[in-house]
Amino acid sequence: MLLEGLKVVDFSAYIAGPGTAGILCDWGAEVIKVERPGGDSMRHIFGDLADALDSNPTFEVDNRGKRGIVLDITKPDGREALTRLAAGADVFLTNVRPASLRRYGLDDKTLRAANPRLVYAVITGYGLEGPDAHLPGFDVTAFWARSGIGYMTAPKGAEPFNRTSGLGDHATSLATVSAILAALYERERTGEGRLVQTSLLASGVYLMSSDMAVQLKLGRVASVRPRDNPINALSNYFRTADDRWLVHNPRGTGGGWEKLAEALGRSDLIADERFASGKARRINARALMVELDAAFAVLPFAEAARRLDAADLVWAPLQTPADVAADPQVEAAGAFVDIETGVGNETFRSPAAPARFPGADAKSRPRAPHLGEHTREVLSELGYAAHDIDAMVENGAAA
């Protein structure tokens, strides 16, 4: 495995932090997940259903393959154990608010003083500096709403809407993995670790950076328009005769216009003066949408797909999660991995980290740890005697 020998302490909860450590774990790192008493809130997201399923798929995707322990950092023995873990680690990852970490002596300066090679990665909602750095932040607040993504996603005039959870968290996971690996590369040259930090807010701004670059340069940016009033009618969603949707995306502003018209059996539109140039098609985008909608509406999805492929046009079906789960190309792209249940050879599928290493791809991954499953094992490895561990469990410092 690529990261074999890398030791990571994952003192984080919810999604962005555990997702970061989960990717590192998938790639071979040894990850110890440290939870507070009661466990990561994501363990309980499915409530009683998680017990019925014997697992929580939302928790599993970010925590598979890790070892799990429980420590209470409000107690001296719990803090001491976590400090010992960090002293022998390559990476310490957290999304606990910095003020709390400083209060308990778990901040980057303290831990890196004891272990100068430590890469200390902290994930926040809004960053470590600025007037709102202290605020709590979640995916929907810091990433979706405040970064501008929520506004830019809804058509102009539409009311704001919520979207599925974890989108910004997992984007931030990818950013944090990149930052950690860059710091580890630097450590190979300098021998010293460093503080790295990412935020949901900055991840959101970067993900919409194509639009944001226009805003910063020109002082304004185009809004998203409703489907029936596009800027470019060729770049849109269309419904087929059997009530399925697909999206067509032209190469450039007008690339493939003639091919599209011919594929739809509407070569007559090419000579129509309303659509004879890119400028004309923009001016008459609504009228062109009417024509394109009518052309797609008489074609079954399979026939529309055949014609678009034959013309080498860029398109894709609009798929539901159920469609994605059954899509052979998604499988072939390595987007899923099998998770071992621990019962015989039973496994279940879960999303894979979005990178492949031909010849070194993991065929399956161990399940996520049960709450406190490895506490005694890990504390023993740190040098704690059995009676010391018993005392820590007794006083609530560990579980």
C-alpha positions in Angstrom: 0.0 0.0 0.0 1.3 3.5 -0.9 1.2 5.0 2.6 2.2 1.9 4.5 4.0 2.9 7.7 2.3 6.4 8.0 0.7 6.8 11.4 -2.3 9.1 11.6 -4.2 10.2 14.7 -7.8 11.1 13.6 -9.2 13.3 16.4 -12.1 14.6 14.3 -15.9 14.0 14.0 -18.7 14.4 11.5 -17.4 14.1 7.8 -14.6 16.4 6.6 -12.0 15.2 9.1 -12.9 11.5 9.2 -13.2 11.6 5.4 -9.6 12.9 5.1 -8.3 10.2 7.4 -10.5 7.6 5.6 -8.8 8.4 2.3 -5.3 8.1 3.9 -6.4 4.8 5.5 -7.6 3.5 2.2 -4.2 4.3 0.7 -2.4 2.3 3.4 -1.9 4.6 6.4 -2.4 3.3 9.9 -5.2 5.4 11.3 -6.4 5.5 14.9 -9.7 7.3 15.3 -10.1 9.0 18.7 -13.7 9.6 19.8 -15.1 11.3 22.8 -17.4 9.4 25.1 -20.6 8.8 23.3 -18.8 8.6 20.0 -18.8 10.6 16.7 -22.2 12.1 16.0 -22.2 10.4 12.6 -22.5 7.1 14.3 -26.0 8.0 15.3 -27.2 9.6 12.2 -29.4 6.7 11.2 -30.7 6.2 14.8 -32.3 2.8 15.4 -32.0 2.0 11.7 -28.3 1.7 12.1 -28.8 -1.2 14.6 -31.2 -2.9 12.2 -28.6 -2.6 9.4 -25.8 -3.7 11.7 -23.9 -0.8 10.3 -24.2 2.9 9.4 -23.3 3.4 5.7 -22.7 7.2 6.2 -20.3 6.4 9.1 -18.7 3.5 7.3 -17.7 5.4 4.2 -15.4 7.7 6.1 -14.2 5.4 8.9 -13.6 2.0 7.3 -10.3 0.3 8.1 -9.4 2.5 11.1 -8.8 1.4 14.7 -11.1 3.2 17.2 -10.5 4.3 20.7 -12.4 6.5 23.2 -10.7 9.1 25.3 -12.2 11.9 27.4 -9.8 14.9 27.0 -11.5 16.8 29.8 -9.8 14.3 32.1 -6.0 14.5 32.6 -5.5 10.8 31.9 -7.4 11.1 28.6 -5.4 14.1 27.5 -2.1 12.4 28.4 -3.0 9.3 26.3 -3.9 11.5 23.3 -0.6 13.4 23.8 1.3 10.1 23.7 -0.5 9.1 20.5 0.5 12.3 18.9 4.1 12.0 20.0 4.5 8.8 17.9 2.4 9.9 15.0 3.2 11.4 11.6 -0.1 13.2 11.2 -2.5 14.6 13.8 -5.8 15.5 12.2 -8.6 17.5 14.0 -11.6 19.6 13.4 -12.1 20.5 17.1 -12.3 24.2 17.5 -8.8 25.7 18.2 -9.8 27.4 21.4 -10.7 24.0 22.9 -7.5 22.4 21.7 -5.4 25.2 23.3 -7.4 24.9 26.5 -6.4 21.2 26.8 -2.8 21.5 25.5 -3.6 19.8 22.3 -2.8 22.7 20.0 -0.3 22.5 17.2 2.5 24.4 19.0 2.3 22.1 22.0 2.1 18.8 20.1 4.8 19.8 17.6 7.1 20.9 20.3 7.1 17.3 21.6 7.2 15.9 18.1 8.8 18.3 15.6 8.1 15.9 12.7 4.4 16.0 13.2 2.2 17.3 10.4 -0.7 18.9 12.3 -3.8 19.3 10.1 -6.8 21.3 11.3 -10.1 21.7 9.5 -12.4 24.6 10.4 -15.5 26.2 9.1 -14.1 29.6 8.4 -10.3 29.4 8.8 -7.9 30.2 11.6 -7.9 34.0 11.2 -10.4 36.8 10.7 -13.4 38.1 12.6 -15.5 35.0 12.2 -12.8 32.4 12.6 -14.2 31.4 16.0 -17.7 30.5 14.6 -18.9 26.9 14.2 -19.4 25.9 10.6 -21.1 23.1 8.9 -21.3 22.0 5.2 -24.6 23.8 4.5 -23.5 27.0 6.3 -19.8 27.7 5.6 -19.4 25.7 2.4 -22.8 26.0 0.7 -24.3 29.3 1.8 -21.5 31.6 2.7 -19.2 30.6 -0.2 -21.7 31.6 -2.8 -22.3 28.1 -4.1 -25.9 28.0 -2.9 -26.7 31.2 -4.6 -25.0 30.2 -7.9 -26.7 26.8 -8.0 -30.3 28.0 -7.9 -31.8 29.7 -11.1 -32.2 33.5 -10.7 -35.4 34.3 -8.8 -35.7 30.8 -7.3 -35.9 30.3 -3.6 -32.8 28.8 -1.9 -32.9 25.0 -1.4 -31.0 22.5 0.7 -29.0 19.8 -0.9 -27.7 16.4 0.1 -25.2 16.4 3.0 -21.5 15.9 2.8 -20.8 17.6 -0.5 -18.6 20.3 0.9 -17.3 18.1 3.6 -15.9 15.6 1.2 -14.5 18.3 -1.1 -12.7 19.6 2.0 -11.5 16.1 2.7 -9.8 16.0 -0.7 -8.2 19.4 -0.1 -6.9 18.3 3.3 -5.4 15.1 2.0 -3.6 17.2 -0.6 -2.3 19.6 2.1 -1.1 16.8 4.3 0.7 15.0 1.5 2.4 18.3 0.5 3.5 18.8 4.1 4.8 15.3 4.3 6.8 15.8 1.1 8.3 19.0 2.6 9.2 17.0 5.7 11.3 14.7 3.6 13.5 17.6 2.7 13.5 19.5 6.0 12.9 16.8 8.6 10.2 18.9 10.2 6.5 18.8 10.1 4.2 21.9 10.0 0.7 23.2 10.6 -1.6 22.9 7.6 -5.2 24.1 7.7 -8.2 23.9 5.4 -11.7 25.3 5.7 -15.2 24.6 4.4 -15.4 28.2 3.3 -12.2 28.3 1.3 -13.1 24.9 -0.3 -16.4 26.3 -1.4 -14.9 29.4 -2.9 -12.4 27.3 -4.8 -15.0 24.9 -6.2 -16.8 27.9 -7.7 -13.6 29.6 -8.7 -14.3 29.7 -12.4 -17.3 32.0 -11.6 -15.5 33.7 -8.7 -12.5 34.6 -11.0 -15.0 36.5 -13.3 -16.5 38.2 -10.3 -13.1 39.3 -9.0 -11.9 40.5 -12.4 -15.1 42.1 -13.7 -17.1 42.9 -10.6 -20.1 40.8 -11.7 -21.0 37.3 -12.8 -23.9 35.9 -14.8 -26.7 34.2 -12.8 -27.9 30.7 -13.5 -30.9 30.9 -15.7 -34.0 28.7 -15.8 -33.8 25.8 -18.3 -36.3 27.5 -20.7 -34.3 30.7 -20.8 -30.7 29.6 -21.3 -27.7 31.7 -22.4 -26.8 28.9 -24.7 -29.6 26.5 -25.7 -27.2 23.8 -26.7 -25.9 23.5 -23.1 -29.0 22.2 -21.4 -31.1 19.3 -20.1 -33.6 17.6 -22.4 -36.4 15.2 -21.8 -36.8 12.1 -24.1 -40.0 10.4 -25.2 -39.8 7.9 -22.4 -39.6 10.6 -19.7 -35.8 10.4 -19.1 -33.5 13.3 -18.9 -30.1 13.9 -20.4 -27.7 16.8 -20.6 -25.8 18.0 -23.7 -22.7 20.1 -23.3 -21.2 21.6 -26.5 -17.5 21.9 -27.1 -17.1 25.6 -26.7 -19.9 28.1 -27.3 -21.1 26.6 -30.6 -19.1 23.5 -31.2 -21.2 20.7 -32.6 -24.3 22.7 -33.5 -24.6 21.3 -36.9 -23.9 17.7 -35.7 -26.6 18.1 -33.0 -29.2 19.4 -35.4 -28.4 16.5 -37.8 -28.5 13.9 -35.1 -31.9 15.1 -34.0 -33.2 14.9 -37.6 -33.5 18.7 -37.7 -31.0 19.7 -40.4 -33.5 22.4 -41.4 -32.5 24.4 -38.3 -29.0 24.9 -39.5 -30.2 27.2 -42.3 -32.8 28.9 -40.1 -31.6 32.6 -39.9 -32.6 32.7 -36.3 -29.9 30.1 -35.5 -27.4 30.7 -38.3 -24.6 32.0 -36.0 -23.6 31.8 -32.4 -24.8 35.3 -31.8 -28.1 34.5 -33.4 -28.5 31.4 -31.3 -27.9 33.4 -28.2 -30.4 36.1 -29.1 -33.0 33.4 -30.0 -32.1 30.9 -27.3 -35.7 30.5 -26.1 -36.9 29.8 -29.6 -34.1 27.3 -30.1 -35.0 25.6 -26.8 -38.6 25.1 -28.1 -37.2 23.4 -31.2 -34.7 21.2 -29.4 -37.2 20.2 -26.8 -39.6 19.1 -29.5 -36.9 17.1 -31.3 -35.8 15.3 -28.1 -39.4 14.7 -27.1 -40.1 12.3 -30.0 -37.0 10.2 -29.4 -36.8 7.3 -26.9 -33.8 7.7 -24.6 -31.9 4.7 -26.1 -32.3 6.2 -29.6 -31.2 9.7 -28.5 -28.2 8.1 -26.9 -27.3 6.2 -30.0 -27.5 9.3 -32.2 -25.5 11.5 -29.8 -22.8 8.9 -29.5 -22.7 8.3 -33.3 -22.1 12.1 -33.7 -19.4 12.1 -31.0 -21.3 14.7 -29.0 -20.7 15.3 -25.3 -23.7 14.3 -23.3 -24.7 12.2 -20.2 -27.8 10.8 -18.7 -29.2 12.5 -15.6 -29.0 9.6 -13.1 -30.5 8.9 -9.8 -28.4 7.3 -7.0 -30.0 4.0 -7.9 -29.0 4.4 -11.5 -25.4 5.2 -10.5 -25.3 2.1 -8.3 -26.2 0.0 -11.3 -24.1 1.8 -13.8 -21.3 -0.5 -15.2 -19.1 2.4 -16.1 -19.2 3.7 -12.6 -18.1 0.3 -11.4 -15.3 0.1 -14.0 -14.1 3.6 -13.0 -13.3 2.3 -9.6 -15.9 4.4 -7.8 -17.0 1.6 -5.4 -15.1 -0.6 -2.9 -16.3 -3.6 -0.9 -16.4 -3.3 2.8 -15.9 -6.4 4.9 -18.6 -7.0 7.6 -16.4 -9.2 9.7 -18.8 -12.0 9.3 -17.3 -14.7 7.1 -16.8 -13.4 3.6 -19.7 -11.0 3.7 -19.2 -7.6 2.2 -21.2 -4.5 1.1 -20.4 -1.8 -1.4 -19.4 1.7 -0.5 -18.0 4.7 -2.4 -14.3 4.5 -3.0 -11.7 7.3 -2.7 -11.6 9.0 -6.1 -8.2 7.9 -7.3 -6.8 4.7 -8.6 -3.4 3.1 -8.4 -3.3 0.4 -11.0 -1.7 -2.7 -9.5 -2.2 -1.4 -5.9 -5.9 -0.8 -5.7 -7.5 -2.3 -2.6 -10.1 -5.0 -3.5 -11.9 -4.6 -0.1 -11.5 -2.7 3.1 -12.2 -3.6 6.7 -15.3 -2.2 8.4 -15.3 0.9 10.6 -14.5 0.2 14.2 -17.1 -0.2 16.9 -17.1 2.5 19.5 -14.0 2.0 21.7 -13.2 -1.3 20.0 -9.5 -0.9 20.1 -9.0 1.3 23.2 -7.3 -1.3 25.3 -5.2 -2.6 22.4 -3.9 0.9 21.5 -3.3 2.0 25.1 -1.3 -1.2 25.7 0.8 -0.4 22.6 1.5 3.1 24.2 2.9 1.4 27.3 0.0 1.4 29.6 -0.2 -1.5 32.0 -3.5 -3.4 32.2 -4.2 -2.0 35.7 -3.6 1.5 34.4 -6.1 1.0 31.6 -8.6 -0.4 34.0 -8.2 2.7 36.1 -8.7 4.9 33.1 -11.9 3.1 32.2 -13.1 3.3 35.7 -12.6 7.0 36.0 -14.1 7.7 32.5 -10.9 8.9 30.9 -11.1 6.0 28.4 -13.8 3.6 27.2 
